Amino acid sequence: MYHSKINLMPQDILDKDFKIDTRGYRLKEVDQYLDVIISDYEQFLEIINNLEKEKAELLAEIMNLKQELRNSRMNMEVASNSKANGEVTNVDIMRRLSQLEKMVYGVIANDKNEDN
């Protein structure tokens, strides 16, 4: 993502050759400075990669939490409808069963994924 916005990679800086002039720069100073720049770029790239991984994990967690919220709202709605009517219909039972299956099998699937 960010790699397309970065003009130079560490290897580009390392491979850069400067023209030598009679009044040119001291090669040792230029090389030392470029070493510092390369080190910084490597750190930047590592930070960016870590942040990208963290962002992906957080987005996945947000999606899971949104799904849990939807399930909870639906369970509350089913429960309040059942209490308001004073009766439980087959549809209510099927919804509850469906939600329970999702919760049970979702937990089992998540546990298996965490074990791997």
Secondary structure as GFF3:
##gff-version 3
##sequence-region A 1 116
A	DSSP	alpha_helix	10	15	.	.	.	ID=ss1
A	DSSP	alpha_helix	27	85	.	.	.	ID=ss2
A	DSSP	alpha_helix	90	115	.	.	.	ID=ss3
###
